Amino acid sequence: MVDELQSIRCQFVNEAQLYLAYMPFIKNGGLFIRTQTSYELGTELQLSVLLLNEPEPYLVGGKVVWFTPKGAVGNKPVGVGIQFTGENSRTLSNKIETYLAGHAKSTHPTDTM
């Protein structure tokens, strides 16, 4: 029997939300997802990511590579960082980076750093 991958659906309605979540320092890119659900590092997932006003979500594989627990230093939100994996990872990273081009040199903190 094949285990079915857990799925996470997320939506970013504006560039500010996307900026807070995007993790460009991770190979192939990734997103920080605010969630109270606990995941083990290395857990493989299926992500459905809806960006701004786009009509269809991007589907991409992912792997948990980061987590922020409750009570973390700096009052960072609770959640998990998910590295994009699989064939659609570069497409999604490129799309996010296009949306965030105006934020490239920003020094504003994000949900992770």
Buried (B, 14 or more C-beta within 10 A) or exposed (E): EEEEEEEBEBEBEEBEBBBBBBBEEBEBBBBBBBBEEEBEEEBBBBBBBBBEEEEEBBEBBBBBBBBBEEEEEEEBBBBBBBBBBBEBBEEBBEBBBEBBEEBEEEEEEBBBE
